[in-house]
Amino acid sequence: MGLDQFAYAVDKDNNKTELAYWRKHPNLQGWMENLWNSKGRPFDESGKFNCVPVDLTKEDLDSLEQALDSNSLPETAGFFFGSNSDDMYRQQDVEFIAVARKALDSGLKVVYDSWW
């Protein structure tokens, strides 16, 4: 068990294409949970941010990019989350933002989801 995180693009027919996969990137999970909270969205039935998809906008990607540039992803811990992996995933995070922006520009929806 552990924290598995995904980002995917969704077309108008609800077909999904994976854009990124992370294994135990807890601070990204914390950032996405904060984003979800800021959008006033409900958690799952257990009250936890688990298996809760988050639609990402261009503005969200800009904010994520700023957080990466300033090394300000929130320190996040959880039993299944592992330790800080920001440095290990930095390049992948940057690549994800670029691919996600292209997907949005193509008219696709971009979604982040996780499971732990």
Backbone hydrogen bonds in HBPLUS format (Angstrom, degrees):
<---DONOR---> <-ACCEPTOR-->    atom                        ^
c    i                          cat <-CA-CA->   ^        H-A-AA   ^      H-
h    n   atom  resd res      DA  || num        DHA   H-A  angle D-A-AA Bond
n    s   type  num  typ     dist DA aas  dist angle  dist       angle   num
A0003-LEU N   A0080-PHE O   3.01 MM  77  5.77 125.6  2.31 153.4 142.1     1
A0024-LYS N   A0003-LEU O   2.78 MM  21  4.80 148.5  1.87 147.7 154.3     2
A0004-ASP N   A0115-TRP O   2.88 MM 111  5.31 171.3  1.89 159.7 162.5     3
A0115-TRP N   A0004-ASP O   2.82 MM 111  5.31 149.3  1.91 154.9 162.9     4
A0005-GLN N   A0022-TRP O   2.90 MM  17  4.98 166.9  1.91 155.7 153.8     5
A0022-TRP N   A0005-GLN O   2.85 MM  17  4.98 161.9  1.89 138.0 142.5     6
A0006-PHE N   A0113-ASP O   2.82 MM 107  5.30 169.2  1.83 158.4 158.6     7
A0113-ASP N   A0006-PHE O   2.89 MM 107  5.30 157.7  1.94 150.2 152.6     8
A0007-ALA N   A0020-ALA O   2.95 MM  13  5.05 148.3  2.05 143.9 139.3     9
A0019-LEU N   A0007-ALA O   2.69 MM  12  5.31 171.8  1.69 141.2 142.5    10
A0020-ALA N   A0007-ALA O   3.18 MM  13  5.05 154.0  2.25 136.0 133.0    11
A0008-TYR N   A0111-VAL O   2.89 MM 103  5.43 153.6  1.96 150.3 159.1    12
A0111-VAL N   A0008-TYR O   2.88 MM 103  5.43 163.7  1.90 161.6 167.1    13
A0009-ALA N   A0017-THR O   2.79 MM   8  5.15 158.6  1.83 147.6 151.0    14
A0017-THR N   A0009-ALA O   2.88 MM   8  5.15 149.5  1.98 145.0 153.4    15
A0010-VAL N   A0109-LYS O   2.76 MM  99  5.03 149.6  1.85 143.6 151.4    16
A0109-LYS N   A0010-VAL O   3.00 MM  99  5.03 172.4  2.00 147.3 148.1    17
A0011-ASP N   A0015-ASN O   3.03 MM   4  5.47 155.1  2.09 146.6 153.7    18
A0014-ASN N   A0011-ASP O   2.94 MM   3  5.24 158.7  1.98 119.4 121.2    19
A0028-LEU N   A0025-HIS O   3.15 MM   3  5.66 130.0  2.41 112.4 124.4    20
A0029-GLN N   A0025-HIS O   3.21 MM   4  6.56 155.0  2.28 148.8 156.3    21
A0030-GLY N   A0026-PRO O   2.90 MM   4  6.25 152.8  1.97 149.3 156.6    22
A0031-TRP N   A0027-ASN O   2.98 MM   4  6.18 152.1  2.06 139.4 146.6    23
A0032-MET N   A0028-LEU O   2.90 MM   4  6.17 162.5  1.93 153.3 157.5    24
A0033-GLU N   A0029-GLN O   2.87 MM   4  6.10 152.1  1.94 147.4 155.7    25
A0034-ASN N   A0030-GLY O   2.95 MM   4  6.18 157.4  2.01 146.4 152.0    26
A0035-LEU N   A0031-TRP O   2.93 MM   4  6.23 152.4  2.01 145.8 154.0    27
A0036-TRP N   A0032-MET O   2.87 MM   4  6.11 163.2  1.90 150.3 154.4    28
A0037-ASN N   A0033-GLU O   2.89 MM   4  6.16 160.5  1.93 150.2 155.5    29
A0038-SER N   A0034-ASN O   2.88 MM   4  6.12 154.7  1.94 146.3 153.4    30
A0039-LYS N   A0035-LEU O   3.07 MM   4  6.37 132.0  2.31 144.2 156.9    31
A0039-LYS N   A0036-TRP O   3.14 MM   3  5.20 135.8  2.34  97.0 109.3    32
A0041-ARG N   A0036-TRP O   3.35 MM   5  5.86 174.3  2.36 153.3 153.3    33
A0040-GLY N   A0037-ASN O   2.87 MM   3  5.06 157.6  1.92 108.3 115.2    34
A0044-ASP N   A0048-LYS O   3.26 MM   4  5.87 166.4  2.28 157.2 153.8    35
A0047-GLY N   A0044-ASP O   2.93 MM   3  5.43 161.8  1.96 118.5 124.7    36
A0051-CYS N   A0114-SER O   2.83 MM  63  5.24 133.6  2.05 131.3 146.0    37
A0054-VAL N   A0112-TYR O   2.74 MM  58  5.09 157.1  1.80 152.3 159.7    38
A0112-TYR N   A0054-VAL O   2.86 MM  58  5.09 159.6  1.90 142.1 148.1    39
A0056-LEU N   A0110-VAL O   2.79 MM  54  5.46 170.4  1.80 153.7 154.9    40
A0061-LEU N   A0057-THR O   3.02 MM   4  6.37 157.6  2.07 149.9 155.3    41
A0062-ASP N   A0058-LYS O   2.91 MM   4  6.21 151.5  1.99 146.9 155.3    42
A0063-SER N   A0059-GLU O   2.95 MM   4  6.21 156.2  2.01 146.5 152.5    43
A0064-LEU N   A0060-ASP O   2.85 MM   4  6.14 153.9  1.92 148.7 156.5    44
A0065-GLU N   A0061-LEU O   2.87 MM   4  6.05 158.0  1.92 146.7 152.8    45
A0066-GLN N   A0062-ASP O   2.97 MM   4  6.25 154.3  2.04 145.6 152.5    46
A0067-ALA N   A0063-SER O   2.95 MM   4  6.22 155.5  2.01 146.2 152.8    47
A0068-LEU N   A0064-LEU O   2.92 MM   4  6.22 154.5  1.98 150.7 157.7    48
A0069-ASP N   A0065-GLU O   2.85 MM   4  6.09 163.4  1.88 152.1 156.9    49
A0070-SER N   A0066-GLN O   2.97 MM   4  6.11 146.6  2.08 146.0 154.3    50
A0072-SER N   A0067-ALA O   2.78 MM   5  4.83 167.4  1.79 149.1 151.0    51
A0071-ASN N   A0068-LEU O   3.12 MM   3  4.97 162.0  2.16 102.6 107.2    52
A0081-PHE N   A0078-GLY O   3.03 MM   3  4.93 163.8  2.06 109.3 114.5    53
A0089-TYR N   A0085-SER O   3.04 MM   4  6.25 151.6  2.12 156.5 164.2    54
A0090-ARG N   A0086-ASP O   2.91 MM   4  5.74 112.6  2.38 142.8 158.6    55
A0090-ARG N   A0087-ASP O   3.41 MM   3  5.15 155.4  2.47  95.8 102.8    56
A0093-ASP N   A0089-TYR O   2.79 MM   4  5.96 157.3  1.84 165.0 172.5    57
A0094-VAL N   A0090-ARG O   3.06 MM   4  6.36 158.7  2.10 152.5 157.5    58
A0095-GLU N   A0091-GLN O   2.95 MM   4  6.21 161.4  1.98 151.0 156.2    59
A0096-PHE N   A0092-GLN O   2.81 MM   4  5.99 153.6  1.87 147.6 155.3    60
A0097-ILE N   A0093-ASP O   3.03 MM   4  6.31 161.0  2.07 150.2 154.0    61
A0098-ALA N   A0094-VAL O   3.19 MM   4  6.51 158.8  2.24 147.8 152.8    62
A0099-VAL N   A0095-GLU O   3.00 MM   4  6.24 165.3  2.02 154.7 158.3    63
A0100-ALA N   A0096-PHE O   2.77 MM   4  5.89 161.5  1.80 158.2 164.0    64
A0101-ARG N   A0097-ILE O   2.95 MM   4  6.09 154.3  2.02 145.7 152.2    65
A0102-LYS N   A0098-ALA O   3.18 MM   4  6.46 156.4  2.23 143.9 149.8    66
A0103-ALA N   A0099-VAL O   2.98 MM   4  6.28 153.5  2.05 146.0 153.7    67
A0104-LEU N   A0100-ALA O   2.95 MM   4  6.22 163.1  1.97 152.5 156.3    68
A0105-ASP N   A0101-ARG O   2.88 MM   4  6.11 159.2  1.93 149.5 155.7    69
A0106-SER N   A0102-LYS O   2.97 MM   4  6.17 129.6  2.23 138.3 151.3    70
A0106-SER N   A0103-ALA O   3.06 MM   3  5.04 132.9  2.29  95.0 108.4    71
A0108-LEU N   A0103-ALA O   3.00 MM   5  5.34 157.7  2.05 154.5 147.6    72
A0107-GLY N   A0104-LEU O   2.95 MM   3  5.17 160.5  1.99 110.2 114.8    73
